[in-house]
Amino acid sequence: MPQRRKMKAEIIAHGSVPAPDPMTQPSTLLQHLGLQHPIIQAPMTGSDTPQLAASVSQAGGLGSLGCGARSPAAMREAAAAVRAATGKPFAMNLFVLRTPAPDASMVEAALARLAPLYARFDLPLEPPKKWCEDFDAQFDTLLELRPAVASFTFGILSGEQIGRLHRAGCLVQGTATTVEEALAWQNAGADAVVASGIEGGGHRGTFLSRWEESHIGTMALVPACVDALSIPVIAAGGIMDGRGIAAALALGAQAVQMGTAFLACPESAIAPAWRAALANARGSDTRLTRAFSGRWARGIGNTTMRALDPLAAQLPAYPIQNALMGPVRRAAAKAGDADGMALWAGQGVGAARALPAADLVRRLAAELARIKPWPVR
C-alpha cells in the first residue's frame, strides 16, 4: 500500500470514533508527524514568525506559519527559514478566499466611516491597490513547498484540491466551528479537523454555518466532533496550560492548537503595544468584533472596537474591511497606539506566559505529565 494511503488508513482506523485510550494507545496523528507532544502552535497571520514555528517544532510540538497574508515569495522565504532552523515537520496555513471585486460605492461609503481614523494617523483616504493575496497562487506555492501539514480556515477545499495536496505528501487539516463544518471537511477528504471554540483569539473560521450557530465553546464542540467524525480532532480555543490540554485529550482530541499562549513568546512578531496589552489583560477584556477586518474575531477591547462595533452590520466583509483598516493598524503599531490596533487574544489571555517558545512547550508538556492519568503522548 502506498505510504499516503497507508497513513490515511491508519488515521481512520485509529481516529476519533471511538477515541483512542491515551493510557494504552498513543495519538495516531502524533505518530504520523513524529511529534513528541500533542501541541500545535496556531497559525497567526501577521503575528507568527519562522523563528516561532521552528522553535515549537524543534521542541517536539508542531510549529505553524500563518500564510493568509503572505505572498508566494514570502511563503517561500518563511518556509526556507523554518527549514534552515529545524528538520522537524511544520504546518503552513492559508485562508480559503476568492479575490473580491467590490462595488465602488460600497468602498466609498466604508472609507467615509473610517475617515476619522485615517485623519487621526494622517493617512490618505484612498482604497488599497490590492484587497488580498491571490489564493490560487498561494495554493500552487503550498504544493511546491510541500509542508508536512497544510491547514486551512475561512472556507473549505474541493476534493480535487485535497487530492493534489495528498499527492504532494501533505496532511490536510481543516478548521471548523460547528459539527456541520467538521463533517464537510471530513467528506471532502481532510485528514484532521481543528474544532475551534468561541473562546479562541483572532478570526473565527466559520464558513458554512450561520454566525449565530457557531458560538460553541471548545469543551462542547470537541466531544461533539469526536463523536461525529472518523478522523482526528484537534481542540482549539481557550487552552493555555497543561490542564487545558489534559481536558481536551480527555474529551477525545488527539492534540491541541494554541494561539494566544504563543503570542506572548518573544519570537512572535507582535508590536510592543500589543505585547503590553496581553500582559495586562484578563479574559473578560476580550470581545468579538468585525471592526478591524469585516470578519468576526476576538481581541482585547479598545476605542476603535467601541467606535465601530455599533456599525458592525454596515461594515463590508473580509477582506474588504481588512484591507481598508490595514493602513490604520500599521500606523497605530508604528505609533505604539494600542487603541488603533487589532489586539487579537482569546479568553485565556490572563494565563499567557512570556516564555521563549521552546521553554513554553516544555513547560506545557511537564504540566500535562503531572496530571494523572494523562501522560505525554
N, C-alpha and C positions, 0 to 999 in steps of 0.2 A: 504494500500500500504506500503511495507517495507520502512524503513527510507532511505535506499540508493537510491531506485527507486524514492521515493518522492523528494529527494534532486535533483536528475538528472532532473526530470520533471520540478521542479521549476526553475532550472538554464536555461534550454532550453526555458521554457515559458517566462522567463524574461531576456533572454540573449541579445545578441548584435545586433540582427536584428529583429525589429528596436531597436536602442539604447534606454535604459531607460532614461526618462527625469529626470535629477538629481534634479529638483525643486520639483517634485511630487513623485518620486519613488526611494527609496534607492537601492544601488547595491545589487543584489541577492547574488553575490559572498561574499560580506562583511557580509551580514546577515547570510549566511550559516556558516561562520567561526567565527562569533561573534566578528568581528573586529570593532573597533571604527573609524579607519582611513583607507583610501584606499592606504595604504603604505606598500609595501613589501620590506624588506631588501634582496637584491640579494644574492644568494648563491655564495660565493667566495672561492673556494677550495684553502686551504693553507693560506688564509688571514682572514677568519671569525673565530669566536670562539663561544663556548656555551654562554659565557657572553654577547657577542654582540647579538646573536639571542634571548636570554631570555630578554634582556633589551628592544629590539624593540617590542617583543610580549607583555611584561608587560605594555608597554606604549600605547598599543592599535593598533599597526601595526602587521605585520606578520614577525617574525624573521625566518632566514633560516640557515641551516647547509650545506655547500658545502662538499659533501662526495665522490667526484670523486676520491680522492687520499687517503681516509680513509679506513683502513682495517675493516672487520666486527667487530673486537674487539674495534677499535677506534670509529666506528659508535655507538656502544652500550654505550661506555663511554661518548661520546659527548651528545647523546640523554638523558642519565641519568642526566647529569649536567644541561641541559636545564630544565628538569622536576623538578629537585631539586630547581631551582630558580624561576620557574613560573608554574602555572597551565594552562596558556593560550596556544592556539594552535601554532604550528610552522611547518616549512617545512624542508624536507630533500631532497637534490638533488644528482642525480647520472649522470655520463657520460655513455651514451649507447655505450659500446665498446666491442670488442672481443680481447682476448689476442693474440697478433701477434706472428708469427714465422718468424722473419726477416732473409733474406739471409745474410750469414756471410760476404760475400764480400761487401755488402751494408753497413753493420755495420762498417767494417774495413775502408771503404772509408769515412764514416761520422766521425769516430774518427780522421782520418788523418786531416780532415778540422778543427777539434776542438783542435788539438794538441797545438797550441799557447795559447789558453785559459786555457787548462789543465796545461800547463807549468807555466803560469802566477800565478796560485794558488797552484803550486807544487802538482798536483793531479796525481795519477797513470792513465795512458792511457789504460783503460780497460772497457769493457761493463759492465752494471749493472747486478746484479743477477736476477732482476725481472723488466719487462718492465712496468707493470701496475697492479693494483688490478684486481682480478677476478670478472667480472661483475655479473655472476650468483650467486656467494657467497654474493656479496653486495646486490643483489636484494632479495635474501632469507632473509637477515638480515633486509632489509627495511620492508618486510612483517611481520617479527617478531616484529619490533619496532612500527609499525602502527602510523606513524606521521599523523597529520591532513591533510597535503599536501605532496604528493610525486611528485617531479618535476624532469624533465629530459632534458638533452641537448646532443648535438653531434650526435644524432640519434633518432630513433623512436621505440616504443614498439609495440609488436603484440597485437591484440585484446585480446588474451588469457591472456597475462601478465597484461593488464589493468583490465581485469575482476578479476584477483586474487587480485589486489590492491583494487578494489572496494569492494570485499568481506571482505577485511581486514579493511574496513572503511576509506580508504584514498581517498581524492580528487586528481585526476591526472592532472598534469599541464605539458604541453609540450612547448618547445622553438622552435620558427620559425623565419626565416629571410626573408621569402617570403610568399605570399598568398598560393602558392602551398604547401609549407611545413605546413602552418597552417591548410589547408584543410585536409592534410594527417593525422594530429593529431586528428582533429575532426572525420574523418571517422574511425579512429582506436578506438574511444570511449573516448577520453580525455574529461575532464570537463572544462578546460580552456586552453588558449594558451597565452604565452608570446610573443608579437610581438617585436622582438629585432632589433632595428635600428642600422645603421652603426656607429652612434656616440658613442655607448657604449664602455666601457673599458673591457679589458680581452678578452677571447676567443669568436669568432663568433660561433654560433650554427648551421651553415649551414650544412645540411645533404642530401638534395635531389636536390636542385637547383645547377646549376653551380655557382662557386665562383663569376664570373663576374656579375651574375644576382642578387646577394644578397646584392649589395651596395645600399640599400634603407634606406633613413632617417626615423627616428621614426615617424615624423609627416606626412609622406606619407604612411608608412606601416600600421600604426594603423587604419586609416579610411578604407583603402582597406580591411584589415582583418575584421573589424567590418561589412562592407557591405557584405562580403562573408560568414561569419560564423553565426551559430545559438547558439554558446556557448560564454561565456565571454572572452573578450580580455583584456590582461594586457599589458600596454605600458612600454617599457624599452629602455634606450639609451639616454643619454644626459640630463636627468631630475634631477635637483639639488635643486629646491625650489618650493614654493607654486605656482608660476606662471606656471612652467612646469607641475605640477600635474593638475592644472586647464585646461591647454591646452589639456592634454591627455584626461581628462574627457569630455571636450567639443567635442572631436572627437569620443566619444563613448566608450572609455576604461572604465572598471569598477574599475580599480586600476592601480597603477604604481609600477614598480620594480626598485629599486635604488641601485646601487653598489658603484660607486665612492664616492657618498655622504657619505656613511657609512664607507668607507676605512679610512677616516681621524679621525674617532672616536677613543678614547683611548682604547676601548675594542677590536679593531681589532688586528690581530696578525702580522701586517707588521713590517719589520725591521726599525730601526731608519733612515737609509739612504733613504729608500723608503718613509718614512713619511716626511722627509725633502724635497725630490723631489716633493711630492704632494703639499707641502706648497708653493713652488716656481714656480710651473708650470702654464702654460696657455693652453687653448685648442689647440692652434697652435703648441704646443710642442709634441703632441701625433702623433703616426704613427701606421699603420698596419704592422705587421711583422710576419714571420714564424720562425725567428731566434731562439727563445727560446724553442719552443715546436713542430714545424713542422705543426702547425695549425694556421691559421690567427688569430691574436689577436691585440688589440690596447693597446699601452702603451707609456710612455714618452720616447722619443728618447735618445739613449746613444751610446757609441762607439761600443758595441757588436752588436747592431742592424745595425749600419752603416757598420760594417765589414762583417756581414753575409747576409744582405739583398740582395746584388748583386748575392748571390748564392742561392736565395730562391728556384729556380726550381730544384736545386740539393739536397736540404735537404730532408731527409726521413720524412714521415708523422708522425703525432701524433699516438701512444705515443712513437715512437722510438726516435725522436729528443728530445722530452720532457725528457725521461729518461737519454739520453746521456748528456743533459745540466743540469740535476739535481745537480750533484756534483759542477758544476761551480756556479750555483745560490746560493747554500747553502754556499759555501766558500766565495763568494762575500758578502753575507749578514753578515756572521761572521766577515769579514774584514771591513765592513762598506763601501764597494766599490760599489757605485750605478751603475757604468759602466758595472758591470758584472751581474747585477740583472735584472729580468723582472719586470719593473716598471709599472704594469698594471694600466691604468687610462683612463677614457673617455674624450670626448671633453669638458665636463663641469667641468673639474678639477679645473679651475680657480675660481670656485664658491664654492669649498669644504670648509666646516667649521669644525674646530677641536672641536666639542662639544661631550659630553657624548651622547650615543645613545638615551637614553630616552629624553634628552633635545632636541636633533635634531628632533625626532618625534613630540614633542610638538611644536617646532618652525615651522616645516613644516605644521602642522595642523592649527596653528594660521595664517600663511601666506595664506593658502588656504581659510580659513574662511573670510579673509579680501577682497578676490577677488570676487566681486559680478558679477553674481548672484550665484556663486558656493559655497554652504555651505559644511561643513564637513559632509560626508555621513556615 
